[in-house]
Amino acid sequence: MASSERSALLTYRLCGGSGEEERGRERASGRARAAAAAAVAAPRKLPTFLGVVVPTLLSMFSVVLFLRLGFVVGHAGLYQALAMFAVAYFIIGMTVLSVCAIATNGALDAGGAYYMISRALGPEFGGSIGIMFFLANVCGSALYVLGLVEAVVDSFGVPPGQKVGTGVHVLPQSYWYELLYGTVLLALCLVVCLVGASIYAKATFLIFLIVAGVLGTILISFFTTRPIGVPIRLPHFNGSETENGSFTGFSLATLRDNLGGGYGVDYTTGQIMSFSSVFAVMFNGCTGIMAGSNMSGDLKRPSYSIPRGTISAVLFTYLVYNLLAFLMCATCNRTLLQKDYGFLRDISIFPPLVTVGIYAATLSAAMSNLIGASRILYALARDDLFGRALALAKKTSASGNPIMAVILSWLVVQLVLFSGKLNTIAGVVTTFFLLVYATVNLACLALEWASAPNFRPTFRYFTWHTCLLGIAGCCVMMFLISPVSASASLGFLLLLLLALHYLSPSSTWGYISQALIFHQVRKYLLMLDVRKDHVKFWRPQMLLMVQNPRGSARLIDFVNDLKKSGLYVLGHVELQDLDALPSDPLQAQQDSWLGLVDKLNVKAFVSLTLAPSVRHGVRQLLFTSGLGGMRPNTLVLGFYDDAAPQDGLAQHPAFTSAREEVPLGFPPVRAPAAPKLLSAREYVGIVADALKMLRNVLLARHLESLDKAWELRRAAGSPPSIHVWPVNLLRPDSARYADTCSLFLLQMACVLNMTRAWRRARLRLFLCVEAGAMPHAQEDKLRQLLKDLRIQAQIQLVPWDAVVSLHWQAQRAPPGGPALAEEESAVNFPANATQVSDEYVCAANKLILEQSPAPAVRFLYLPRPPADTSLYPLYLHHLDLLTRDLGPTVLVHGVSAVTSTQL
């Protein structure tokens, strides 16, 4: 039924993009134009009845109707048989609602359920379920071939116990002979699918007329045939045995005997039947509900025909199955029902017509499943989800028939035929189809829960409740039928999901997971109330400003370690005026930045902005980055100095380990002689702006010289150290170890030490002491503070009398005379860095350098910028002197309480 699936699904996008996404959309639009041209050349012309009702009825009326309905009623009884029909049709009814909803949200391309699921749930689910649906169709084709073999052997086989048949009973019976018959019949199906698939599709109406005529004959026979005895020859271990079944006509006694269950032994497999095993056989008569959806490419009005045609066919088959079950229970004794699968031919007023109907229905269903399996395999190969593994299945004939997919499907069906008996594989087929139906319901449920604006099916008679009921019904029946098969199928599905998630290329179909994540994130962001924030649950939320990632790769990685599961945003300011540009230039850069995040394997968002100056751009990002309770509370900047930037991106392991386009759209690093994009005054102004906005500030210097991989290798022997100086070295007269900024500095060093990469590093905390200041008492207080904060660190006392004396000398005789001293004292910032001399700052720098061994990274106290903006260059000059030649250094200033000693 899937031979003419060719129309494109009207996919939708949940968000815009550029780059590869844009090219994907262009390719998709090209395919859409080609599909539209094909539609003009071959106009849709099938009405609802021929395009949907007929294919669905033919798929559902086959082996079960003619060869197994008596088996179901005979073992289960009327009451349980009706319960089975109710359960089965409840499951497929919920699934039909989901199918109709998805099908009326756009046209279907080749692949049927695979196409629906893959385009709704994404390539991982789509590819894995596509394989499961392919196996379901393959096993279904084998099941119908075995049913046809059973009918042929029943009509023309040598009776059990006889070596030579008489009349038309000339076909020998054994496992290998029946495998041979199945192989021949399957080869006939293969020839038709290779040569005459289109002829078969056109002949479905003729087959439907034959099946309808046979069904009418059977119904008439129940009323016109007189009571007769039917001898039944059954195979036995020492030959055969004969039992007598009875067609009693309408009899209250017969009906009463058949009301309850009477599970016995299946004479073809020798196994004792149960509710679940009989249900597995019966459910195969319900696995054709998607045949009409697969014909959407040839329908005049798909959104009109698919819901009405599918629901009409399902209701009709449900009524027919229930009616036939009642007629069988009222006219046939249990022996006839259980042990003569072809009894409908024995009681028919025209037996040859029943035989023809059985052959036509089963052969049609076998070919339909073989064609469906080949189209699914072709669709999987065309989507390149499995790479070269399915490359052979892409090959088609001149007319577009996927001949290699047909041949590969035929080979797999041939392997399934070795199972030998219809009832043996019925449970496997049912499990596969139930799994596919559950996933169709899951796809519709996900689309409904995602609340995507473009999910607007014209069929509205479904809710998330019907989807959920369908999923629950499918899962429950899977495990009732065969816990082993269900568990194995789910395990295989999970393996396929994982393999496709890690190995398959990205697609342009859209991922429903993204829509669901968006829906849930929005809901939880609304629940994240900033008024309920507490210091116990504080975490750093970083905004790292990056001018060019080529010179900041290691800094980006370092801040990723420092964020401690918090928000991490890479910010960039583009100095352009949107009024003078034809379009937004940031859209073209977005893909490059996202690709950088992927390659560096950092958990960061990207936020780009246009501004007339860097300072204005940083203000914009500080005001607008984040959402709700997830907003950056810490600004991270590289240090402003005269060092020439180095291109560290090309040497980064993420780019040297594989052949990648290293540029990623980023310009070369700034030449040493080229002017900077911002001045020293503007740089310090950014720091001041952040502090005014109550953001913590980190200035990172020489972080590009930090080789984390080397430090980790060294950790196996001598663990690296992290040096922490929690005192304001530029204001020794007001140095304290327990102010807000010092505690924030301690917290950041501790956070770095808690990450997996830095867990073996040791924290060394330096306590600057003067003679006569009771250093041991200060050490005890600091040790108690560390204990209260649960921070493990080694405290080292550092005498700095010589350094402090330089500061007091400068205070007594300030350069420039009394006027300058009066001006400096008027500055109202308590941490004013301009009150110290260059000589003192150089001495403090030397003091830091003398502490050996050299650490992996240092954390220093960052003082506030002065209130007088004219002193910004001097402030930056002092910071440069303080951190010169220190190696990787982070200057930290905190404005909010971030530590807690409470539970």
C-alpha positions in Angstrom: 0.0 0.0 0.0 3.0 2.3 0.4 4.1 2.2 -3.3 2.8 5.6 -4.1 3.9 7.5 -1.0 5.7 10.5 -2.5 4.2 13.8 -1.2 6.3 15.9 1.1 5.4 16.5 4.7 4.7 20.1 5.5 7.4 20.4 8.2 7.6 23.3 10.6 10.4 25.1 12.4 10.2 26.2 16.0 13.0 28.8 15.7 14.9 30.7 13.2 18.6 30.3 12.3 21.3 30.8 9.7 24.2 29.1 8.2 23.7 25.4 7.9 20.1 25.7 9.0 19.5 28.3 6.3 21.1 26.1 3.7 18.9 23.2 5.0 15.8 25.3 4.6 16.9 26.2 1.1 17.4 22.5 0.2 14.0 21.7 1.8 12.3 24.4 -0.2 14.0 23.0 -3.4 12.6 19.6 -2.6 9.2 21.2 -1.9 9.3 22.9 -5.3 10.2 19.6 -7.0 7.4 17.8 -5.2 5.0 20.5 -6.3 6.1 20.1 -9.9 5.6 16.3 -9.6 2.1 16.9 -8.2 1.3 19.0 -11.2 2.5 16.3 -13.5 0.6 13.6 -11.6 -2.5 15.1 -10.1 -4.1 13.6 -7.0 -7.3 11.8 -7.9 -8.2 9.1 -5.4 -11.4 9.6 -3.4 -11.8 8.6 0.2 -13.2 5.1 -0.5 -10.6 3.9 -3.0 -7.7 5.7 -1.4 -8.2 5.1 2.3 -11.1 2.7 3.0 -10.1 0.0 0.5 -6.4 -0.2 1.5 -7.2 -0.2 5.2 -9.9 -3.0 4.9 -7.6 -5.1 2.8 -4.8 -4.8 5.3 -7.1 -5.7 8.2 -9.2 -8.5 6.5 -6.6 -11.2 5.8 -5.3 -14.2 7.7 -7.2 -13.5 11.0 -10.5 -13.1 9.3 -10.4 -16.3 7.2 -8.0 -18.6 9.1 -7.8 -17.5 12.7 -11.1 -16.0 13.8 -12.5 -19.4 14.6 -9.3 -20.3 16.5 -9.7 -17.1 18.6 -13.4 -17.7 19.4 -12.9 -21.4 20.0 -10.2 -21.0 22.6 -11.3 -17.7 24.2 -15.1 -18.1 24.0 -17.5 -15.4 23.0 -17.2 -13.3 26.2 -13.4 -13.2 26.2 -13.3 -12.8 22.4 -15.5 -9.8 22.6 -13.2 -8.4 25.4 -10.2 -9.0 23.2 -11.8 -7.1 20.3 -12.7 -4.3 22.7 -9.1 -4.0 24.1 -7.5 -4.3 20.6 -9.8 -1.7 19.1 -9.5 0.6 22.0 -5.7 0.6 21.5 -5.9 1.1 17.7 -8.8 3.5 18.2 -6.5 5.8 20.3 -3.7 5.3 17.8 -6.1 6.1 14.8 -6.9 9.4 16.5 -3.2 10.2 16.8 -2.5 9.1 13.2 -5.3 11.3 12.0 -4.0 14.3 13.9 -0.5 13.9 12.6 -1.6 13.1 9.1 -3.8 16.2 8.9 -1.0 18.4 10.0 0.8 17.9 6.7 1.2 15.4 3.8 3.2 12.2 4.3 6.2 11.2 2.3 7.5 7.6 1.7 7.9 5.7 4.9 4.5 5.9 6.6 4.8 5.7 10.3 8.5 6.2 10.1 8.1 9.5 8.3 5.5 10.7 10.8 7.6 9.8 13.8 10.9 10.9 12.5 9.6 14.3 11.5 7.7 14.7 14.7 10.2 13.3 17.3 13.5 13.8 15.4 16.0 11.4 13.8 16.9 9.3 16.9 13.3 8.2 17.6 12.4 8.2 13.9 15.3 6.0 12.9 14.9 3.5 15.7 11.2 3.2 15.3 11.7 3.1 11.5 13.8 -0.1 12.0 11.2 -1.5 14.4 8.4 -0.7 11.9 10.5 -2.3 9.1 10.8 -5.5 11.2 7.1 -5.4 11.9 6.3 -5.2 8.2 8.8 -7.9 7.4 7.5 -10.3 10.1 3.9 -9.4 9.0 4.7 -10.3 5.4 6.2 -13.6 6.6 3.1 -14.2 8.7 0.8 -13.8 5.7 3.0 -16.0 3.5 2.8 -18.7 6.2 -0.9 -18.2 6.4 -1.2 -18.6 2.6 1.0 -21.8 2.8 -1.3 -23.1 5.5 -4.3 -22.5 3.3 -2.6 -24.1 0.2 -1.5 -27.2 2.2 -5.0 -27.5 3.7 -6.5 -27.4 0.2 -4.0 -29.4 -1.8 -1.8 -31.2 0.7 -1.5 -34.9 1.3 -3.6 -35.7 4.4 -1.6 -36.4 7.6 -0.7 -40.1 7.9 -0.9 -40.8 4.2 2.1 -41.1 1.9 0.3 -40.6 -1.3 -2.6 -38.2 -1.8 -5.6 -38.5 -4.0 -7.3 -36.1 -6.3 -6.1 -32.6 -5.8 -4.3 -33.5 -2.5 -0.9 -34.0 -4.0 1.4 -31.6 -2.1 3.6 -33.4 0.5 3.6 -31.9 4.0 6.7 -31.4 6.2 8.7 -28.5 7.6 11.0 -28.3 4.6 8.3 -28.7 2.1 6.2 -25.9 3.6 9.3 -23.7 3.7 9.7 -24.5 0.0 6.1 -23.5 -0.7 6.6 -20.3 1.3 9.8 -19.5 -0.6 8.0 -19.9 -3.9 5.1 -17.7 -2.9 7.4 -15.1 -1.5 9.3 -15.1 -4.8 6.0 -14.5 -6.5 5.5 -11.5 -4.2 9.0 -10.3 -5.0 8.4 -10.5 -8.8 5.2 -8.5 -8.4 6.9 -5.9 -6.2 9.8 -5.5 -8.6 7.9 -5.5 -11.9 4.3 -4.7 -11.2 4.0 -2.6 -8.0 1.9 -0.1 -9.8 -0.3 -2.8 -11.3 -0.8 -4.3 -7.9 -1.8 -0.9 -6.5 -4.4 -0.5 -9.2 -5.7 -4.0 -8.7 -6.5 -3.5 -5.0 -10.1 -2.6 -5.8 -10.5 -5.9 -7.6 -9.1 -7.8 -4.7 -11.4 -5.9 -2.4 -14.4 -6.9 -4.5 -13.3 -10.5 -4.2 -12.8 -10.3 -0.4 -16.2 -8.5 0.0 -17.9 -11.2 -2.1 -16.3 -14.0 0.0 -17.3 -12.2 3.2 -20.9 -11.9 1.9 -20.9 -15.6 1.0 -19.7 -16.6 4.5 -22.4 -14.5 6.2 -25.1 -16.1 4.0 -23.7 -19.6 4.6 -24.3 -19.3 8.4 -28.0 -18.9 7.7 -28.4 -21.3 4.7 -26.1 -24.2 5.4 -27.7 -27.2 7.1 -26.1 -28.8 10.1 -23.3 -31.1 9.1 -20.4 -33.0 10.6 -16.9 -32.0 9.6 -14.2 -34.7 9.9 -10.9 -33.2 10.9 -7.5 -34.9 10.3 -4.9 -33.8 12.8 -1.2 -34.6 12.7 0.0 -36.9 15.4 3.4 -38.3 16.5 2.6 -41.8 15.0 0.7 -40.6 12.0 -2.6 -38.8 12.2 -5.9 -38.9 14.1 -9.4 -37.9 13.1 -11.8 -35.9 15.2 -15.3 -34.7 14.2 -16.4 -31.1 14.3 -20.0 -30.0 14.0 -21.7 -27.2 12.3 -25.0 -27.2 14.2 -26.7 -24.2 12.6 -28.1 -21.7 15.1 -28.4 -23.5 18.4 -28.8 -22.1 21.9 -27.0 -25.0 23.3 -24.0 -24.4 21.0 -24.0 -20.8 22.0 -24.1 -21.6 25.6 -21.2 -24.0 25.3 -19.1 -21.4 23.5 -19.7 -18.5 25.9 -16.8 -19.2 28.3 -13.2 -19.9 27.6 -11.8 -23.3 26.8 -8.1 -22.9 26.1 -6.5 -26.0 24.7 -3.5 -27.1 22.7 -2.7 -25.5 19.3 -2.4 -28.4 17.0 0.1 -26.7 14.7 2.6 -25.8 17.5 1.7 -28.2 20.3 1.6 -25.3 22.8 -1.2 -24.7 25.3 -3.0 -21.5 24.5 -3.8 -18.6 26.9 -5.5 -15.2 26.8 -2.3 -13.5 25.9 -1.2 -15.9 23.2 -4.6 -15.9 21.5 -4.7 -12.1 21.7 -1.4 -12.0 20.0 -2.8 -13.9 17.1 -6.0 -11.9 17.0 -4.3 -8.5 17.1 -2.7 -9.2 13.7 -6.1 -8.5 12.2 -5.9 -5.0 13.5 -2.5 -4.0 12.2 -3.4 -2.2 9.0 -4.7 1.2 10.2 -1.9 3.2 8.5 -2.5 1.8 5.0 -4.7 4.8 4.1 -2.3 7.3 5.6 0.4 6.0 3.3 -1.8 6.8 0.3 -1.9 10.5 1.1 0.1 11.4 -2.0 -2.6 10.2 -4.3 -5.7 11.5 -2.4 -7.7 14.4 -3.6 -8.2 15.8 -0.1 -5.8 14.0 2.4 -6.9 16.0 5.4 -10.5 15.1 4.7 -10.1 11.5 3.5 -7.6 10.1 6.0 -9.6 10.7 9.2 -13.0 9.7 7.7 -11.7 6.8 5.7 -9.6 5.3 8.5 -12.2 5.7 11.2 -14.9 4.2 8.9 -12.7 1.2 8.0 -11.9 0.6 11.7 -15.5 0.8 12.8 -16.6 -1.5 9.9 -14.0 -4.2 10.7 -14.9 -4.0 14.4 -18.6 -4.7 13.6 -17.7 -7.5 11.2 -15.4 -9.2 13.7 -18.0 -9.0 16.5 -20.7 -10.2 14.2 -18.7 -13.2 12.9 -17.6 -14.1 16.4 -21.3 -14.3 17.5 -22.3 -16.3 14.4 -19.5 -18.8 14.9 -20.3 -19.3 18.6 -23.9 -19.8 17.8 -23.4 -22.4 15.0 -20.1 -24.2 15.4 -19.0 -26.5 18.2 -15.6 -25.8 20.0 -13.8 -28.8 18.3 -14.5 -27.4 14.9 -13.5 -23.9 15.9 -10.2 -24.9 17.6 -9.0 -27.7 15.3 -10.1 -26.7 11.8 -8.6 -23.4 10.7 -10.3 -23.7 7.3 -13.7 -24.5 8.5 -15.3 -21.5 6.7 -14.6 -23.3 3.5 -16.3 -26.5 4.8 -19.5 -24.7 5.7 -19.6 -22.3 2.7 -22.3 -22.6 0.1 -19.6 -22.1 -2.5 -16.2 -23.4 -1.1 -14.0 -22.5 -4.1 -14.9 -18.8 -3.6 -13.8 -18.9 0.0 -10.5 -20.5 -1.1 -10.0 -17.8 -3.7 -10.8 -15.1 -1.1 -8.3 -16.5 1.3 -5.6 -16.7 -1.3 -6.3 -13.2 -2.6 -6.5 -11.6 0.9 -3.3 -13.2 2.3 -1.3 -12.7 -0.9 -2.4 -9.1 -1.1 -1.5 -8.6 2.6 1.9 -10.3 2.1 2.8 -8.1 -0.8 1.4 -5.0 0.9 3.7 -5.6 3.9 6.7 -6.4 1.6 6.1 -3.1 -0.3 5.7 -1.2 3.0 8.9 -2.7 4.4 10.8 -1.8 1.3 9.5 1.8 1.4 10.5 2.2 5.0 14.0 0.8 4.3 14.3 3.2 1.3 13.2 6.1 3.4 15.7 5.2 6.1 18.5 4.9 3.5 17.5 8.2 1.8 17.7 10.1 5.2 21.3 8.8 5.7 20.6 8.0 9.4 22.6 4.8 9.3 25.3 6.0 6.9 26.9 3.3 4.6 25.0 0.5 6.3 21.9 1.2 4.2 23.6 2.9 1.2 22.7 -0.1 -1.1 18.9 0.5 -0.4 19.0 3.9 -2.0 19.2 2.5 -5.5 16.1 2.7 -7.6 14.9 1.7 -11.0 14.3 4.2 -13.9 10.7 4.5 -12.8 11.7 5.3 -9.2 10.9 1.9 -7.7 13.5 1.2 -4.9 14.4 -2.2 -6.2 17.4 -2.8 -3.9 15.2 -2.0 -0.8 12.7 -4.5 -2.1 15.3 -7.2 -2.5 16.8 -6.6 0.9 13.3 -6.7 2.5 12.7 -10.0 0.6 15.9 -11.5 2.0 14.9 -10.6 5.6 11.3 -12.0 5.1 12.9 -15.2 3.7 14.9 -15.5 6.9 11.7 -15.1 9.1 10.0 -17.9 7.1 12.4 -20.4 8.8 10.2 -20.0 11.9 7.8 -22.3 10.2 4.4 -21.6 11.8 2.1 -18.6 11.7 1.3 -18.8 15.4 5.0 -18.8 16.3 5.7 -15.3 14.9 2.3 -13.8 15.7 3.5 -12.7 19.1 6.6 -11.1 17.7 4.6 -9.2 15.0 2.1 -8.0 17.5 4.9 -6.8 19.8 6.5 -4.8 17.0 3.3 -3.3 15.9 2.3 -2.4 19.5 5.6 -0.7 19.9 5.2 1.3 16.7 1.6 2.3 17.7 2.8 3.4 21.1 5.4 5.6 19.5 2.9 7.1 17.1 0.8 8.0 20.2 4.0 9.3 21.8 4.7 11.5 18.8 1.2 13.0 18.9 1.4 13.5 22.7 4.8 15.3 22.4 3.4 17.6 19.7 0.4 18.4 21.8 2.4 18.9 25.0 5.0 21.1 23.2 2.2 23.5 22.3 4.0 24.4 19.1 2.0 27.0 17.1 2.5 25.2 13.9 0.9 22.0 15.2 -2.6 22.7 13.8 -4.1 19.5 12.6 -7.5 19.8 10.9 -8.6 16.7 12.8 -9.3 17.9 16.3 -11.0 14.8 17.9 -8.0 13.9 20.1 -6.5 15.1 23.3 -3.3 14.3 25.3 -5.5 11.9 27.3 -6.3 9.8 24.2 -2.6 9.7 23.4 -1.6 8.7 26.9 -4.3 6.0 27.0 -3.0 4.6 23.7 0.6 4.5 25.0 -0.5 2.8 28.2 -2.7 0.2 26.4 0.1 -0.7 24.0 2.7 -1.1 26.7 0.4 -3.1 29.0 -0.6 -5.5 26.2 3.0 -5.9 25.0 4.1 -7.2 28.4 1.0 -9.3 28.8 1.5 -11.0 25.5 5.3 -11.7 25.9 7.3 -10.1 28.6 10.5 -11.5 27.0 9.7 -10.2 23.5 8.6 -6.8 24.9 11.7 -6.4 27.0 14.0 -7.4 24.1 12.2 -5.1 21.7 12.5 -2.1 24.2 16.2 -3.0 24.8 16.9 -3.1 21.1 15.0 0.2 20.6 17.1 1.8 23.4 20.3 0.6 21.7 19.2 2.1 18.4 18.3 5.3 20.1 21.7 5.6 21.7 23.5 4.7 18.5 21.6 7.2 16.5 22.0 9.9 19.1 25.8 9.7 19.0 26.5 8.6 15.5 23.8 10.0 13.2 24.3 13.3 11.5 22.2 16.3 12.5 19.0 16.9 10.5 17.0 19.9 9.4 13.7 18.2 10.3 13.4 19.9 13.7 13.5 18.1 17.0 10.4 17.8 19.2 12.8 17.5 22.2 13.7 21.2 21.6 10.1 22.2 21.7 9.4 20.2 24.9 12.5 21.5 26.5 11.5 25.1 25.7 8.0 24.4 27.1 9.3 23.0 30.3 12.1 25.5 30.7 9.7 28.4 30.3 7.4 26.9 32.9 10.2 26.4 35.5 11.7 29.8 34.8 8.4 31.3 35.7 8.6 29.3 38.9 12.2 30.5 39.6 11.4 33.5 41.9 14.3 35.8 42.6 12.6 36.9 45.7 13.2 33.5 47.2 16.9 33.4 46.6 19.0 32.4 49.6 22.7 32.7 50.1 22.9 28.9 50.9 22.0 28.1 47.3 24.0 30.8 45.6 26.0 29.8 42.5 28.2 31.9 40.1 26.4 33.0 36.9 29.0 34.2 34.6 29.0 36.7 31.7 32.4 36.4 30.0 33.1 39.2 27.5 35.1 37.9 24.5 36.4 40.2 21.8 37.8 37.4 19.6 37.7 33.8 20.6 41.0 33.1 18.9 42.8 34.8 21.8 40.5 33.6 24.6 40.1 29.8 24.1 41.7 28.9 27.5 39.9 31.6 29.3 36.6 30.3 28.0 37.5 26.9 29.2 38.7 28.2 32.6 35.5 30.1 33.3 33.5 27.0 32.3 35.2 25.3 35.3 34.5 28.3 37.5 30.8 28.5 36.9 29.8 25.5 39.2 26.7 24.4 37.4 25.6 28.0 37.1 24.6 30.1 34.1 27.4 30.8 31.6 27.1 33.4 28.9 29.7 34.3 26.3 29.1 37.9 25.4 30.4 39.8 22.4 30.0 43.4 21.3 30.1 44.2 17.6 30.9 47.9 17.0 28.5 48.8 14.2 25.4 50.9 13.7 22.3 49.0 12.7 20.9 52.1 11.0 23.7 52.1 8.4 23.4 48.3 7.7 21.0 46.5 5.4 20.5 43.7 7.9 21.6 42.4 11.3 25.2 41.2 10.9 25.0 39.2 14.2 22.8 36.5 12.6 25.6 35.4 10.3 28.0 35.1 13.3 25.6 33.1 15.5 26.5 29.8 14.0 30.2 30.4 14.4 29.8 31.1 18.1 27.5 28.1 18.7 30.0 25.9 16.8 32.8 27.2 19.0 30.7 26.3 22.1 30.2 22.8 20.7 33.9 22.2 19.8 35.2 23.6 23.1 32.6 21.5 25.0 31.6 24.2 27.3 28.1 24.6 28.7 27.5 28.2 27.7 25.0 30.4 26.0 25.9 33.0 23.4 24.8 36.6 23.6 25.8 39.0 20.9 24.9 42.7 20.6 25.5 45.8 18.4 26.6 49.0 20.1 28.5 52.2 19.3 31.1 51.4 22.0 32.2 48.4 24.0 31.1 50.0 27.2 27.6 50.5 26.0 27.5 47.0 24.6 28.6 45.5 28.0 25.9 47.6 29.7 23.3 46.2 27.3 24.4 42.6 28.0 24.5 43.1 31.8 20.9 44.5 31.6 19.5 42.0 29.1 21.4 38.7 29.4 19.6 35.9 31.0 15.9 35.5 31.8 13.9 35.6 35.0 15.9 34.2 37.9 18.8 33.1 35.6 20.8 36.3 35.0 24.5 36.8 35.2 25.7 38.0 38.6 29.4 38.0 37.8 31.2 39.8 34.9 34.4 38.3 33.7 36.8 40.4 31.6 40.2 39.8 30.1 43.0 42.1 31.4 43.7 45.4 29.6 47.4 45.5 28.8 49.8 46.0 25.9 50.5 42.3 25.4 50.0 41.1 21.8 47.1 38.6 21.6 48.0 35.1 20.5 45.9 32.8 18.4 45.3 29.9 20.8 42.4 28.5 18.9 44.4 26.8 16.2 46.5 25.0 18.8 43.6 24.0 21.0 43.1 20.2 21.4 39.5 20.5 20.2 40.7 21.7 16.8 44.0 19.9 16.5 42.5 16.4 17.2 40.3 16.4 14.1 40.1 18.0 10.7 38.1 21.1 11.3 37.6 24.5 9.8 39.6 26.3 12.4 38.6 29.8 11.4 34.9 29.2 12.3 34.2 32.7 10.8 36.3 34.6 13.4 38.7 37.3 12.2 42.4 37.0 12.8 43.7 38.3 16.2 44.6 41.9 16.5 48.1 42.9 15.2 50.4 44.3 17.9 50.5 47.7 16.2 46.7 47.8 15.5 44.7 50.2 17.7 42.5 48.7 20.5 38.7 48.8 20.4 38.5 50.5 23.8 40.6 52.8 25.9 41.9 52.2 29.4 39.4 54.7 30.7 36.6 52.9 29.0 37.8 49.5 30.3 37.9 50.7 34.0 34.5 52.3 33.3 33.1 48.9 32.5 34.3 47.6 35.8 32.7 50.6 37.6 29.5 50.1 35.7 29.3 46.4 36.7 29.9 47.2 40.4 27.2 49.9 40.3 24.8 47.3 38.9 25.7 45.0 41.8 27.6 42.5 39.7 30.7 40.8 40.9 33.7 41.4 38.7 36.6 39.1 37.7 39.6 40.3 35.7 41.6 37.4 34.2 45.3 38.0 33.2 47.7 35.5 31.5 45.0 32.8 31.5 46.0 31.9 27.9 49.3 30.6 29.4 47.4 28.2 31.7 47.9 24.7 30.3 45.2 22.8 32.1 46.1 19.4 30.5 49.7 19.7 31.7 48.5 20.7 35.2 46.3 17.7 35.3 49.1 15.4 34.2 51.3 16.9 36.9 48.6 16.3 39.5 49.3 12.6 39.3 52.7 13.3 41.0 52.8 16.7 42.8 49.3 18.2 42.9 49.1 21.8 41.6 48.3 24.6 44.0 45.9 27.5 43.9 47.2 30.6 45.7 44.6 32.8 47.4 45.4 36.4 48.6 42.2 37.6 50.3 43.6 41.0 51.3 43.4 44.2 49.5 47.1 44.6 48.7 46.5 48.1 47.2 45.1 49.3 50.5 47.1 47.7 53.3 45.9 50.2 55.9 42.3 48.8 55.6 43.1 45.1 55.0 40.6 42.7 56.4 40.1 39.0 55.8 36.3 38.8 56.5 34.8 41.5 54.4 32.3 40.7 51.6 34.9 40.9 48.8 37.4 38.6 50.7 34.7 36.0 51.3 33.7 36.1 47.7 37.3 35.6 46.6 37.5 32.6 48.9 34.3 31.2 47.5 35.5 31.5 43.9 38.8 29.7 44.7 36.8 27.0 46.5 34.4 26.6 43.6 37.3 26.0 41.2 38.8 23.5 43.6 35.5 21.6 43.7 35.3 20.9 39.9 36.5 17.5 38.7 39.5 18.9 36.8 40.8 20.8 39.8 39.8 18.5 42.6 43.4 17.4 43.2 44.7 20.9 43.5 45.5 22.3 46.9 44.3 25.7 48.2 47.0 27.8 49.8 45.7 30.9 51.7 48.3 33.6 52.4 47.9 35.6 55.7 49.9 38.8 55.6 51.1 39.7 59.1 53.1 42.5 60.7 55.4 42.3 63.7 53.6 42.8 66.9 50.1 42.2 65.5 49.6 38.7 67.2 49.9 36.7 64.0 48.9 33.4 65.7 45.7 34.9 66.9 44.9 36.1 63.4 45.7 32.6 62.0 43.4 31.0 64.6 40.5 33.3 63.6 41.1 32.6 59.9 41.3 28.9 60.5 38.0 29.0 62.4 36.5 31.0 59.5 37.6 28.3 57.0 36.2 25.6 59.3 32.9 27.4 59.5 32.8 27.8 55.7 33.8 24.1 55.2 36.8 25.2 53.0 39.9 23.0 53.2 43.0 25.2 52.7 46.6 25.5 54.0 47.2 28.8 55.7 50.7 30.3 55.3 51.8 33.3 57.2 53.6 36.0 55.1 55.5 38.8 56.9 55.2 42.0 55.0 56.5 44.7 57.3 59.0 45.8 54.6 56.3 46.1 52.0 53.9 48.0 54.3 56.7 50.4 55.4 56.9 51.6 51.8 53.3 52.4 51.8 53.5 54.5 55.0 56.5 56.3 53.6 54.5 57.3 50.6 51.7 58.4 52.8 53.9 60.7 54.8 55.5 62.3 51.7 53.1 61.9 48.8 54.5 62.7 45.3 53.3 66.1 44.1 53.2 67.8 47.6 50.3 68.6 50.0 47.9 69.6 47.2 47.8 66.1 45.7 47.6 64.6 49.2 44.5 66.7 49.9 43.0 65.6 46.5 43.5 62.0 47.2 42.0 62.2 50.7 38.9 63.7 49.2 38.2 60.5 47.2 35.3 58.8 49.0 36.0 55.2 47.8 37.4 53.3 50.7 39.4 51.0 48.4 41.0 53.8 46.4 44.0 52.3 44.7 45.6 55.7 43.8 46.8 56.2 47.4 49.7 53.8 46.9 53.0 54.4 45.2 54.5 52.4 42.3 57.3 51.3 44.6 54.9 49.8 47.0 52.9 48.0 44.3 56.1 46.6 42.8 57.2 45.3 46.3 53.8 43.7 46.7 54.2 42.0 43.3 57.6 40.7 44.4 56.2 39.4 47.6 53.6 37.4 45.7 56.2 36.0 43.3 58.5 34.9 46.2 55.9 32.4 47.4 56.9 29.1 46.0 56.3 26.7 44.4 54.6 28.5 41.6 50.9 27.9 41.5 48.6 26.9 38.6 46.5 30.0 39.2 46.4 32.9 41.7 43.3 34.7 43.1 43.9 38.3 44.1 41.7 41.0 45.7 40.4 43.5 43.2 39.9 47.0 44.7 37.1 49.3 43.6 37.9 51.8 40.9 38.2 55.4 42.2 35.2 57.7 42.1 37.2 60.3 40.1 37.3 59.1 36.5 40.5 61.0 35.8 42.2 58.5 38.1 41.1 55.5 36.0 44.5 55.2 34.1 46.4 55.3 37.3 44.2 52.6 38.8 44.7 50.4 35.8 48.5 51.1 36.0 48.6 49.8 39.6 46.7 46.7 38.7 49.2 46.1 35.9 52.2 46.5 38.2 50.6 44.2 40.9 49.9 41.3 38.5 53.0 41.6 36.2 54.8 38.3 35.6 52.5 36.4 38.0 51.3 33.9 35.4 47.6 33.0 35.4 45.9 35.4 37.8 42.3 36.3 38.6 41.5 39.6 40.2 38.2 39.3 42.1 35.8 41.8 43.6 32.6 40.7 45.2 29.6 42.8 46.1 27.2 40.3 47.5 27.2 37.7 50.3 27.9 34.3 48.9 28.9 32.2 51.9 26.8 30.6 54.6 27.6 28.8 57.8 24.0 27.6 58.3 22.3 24.4 57.3 
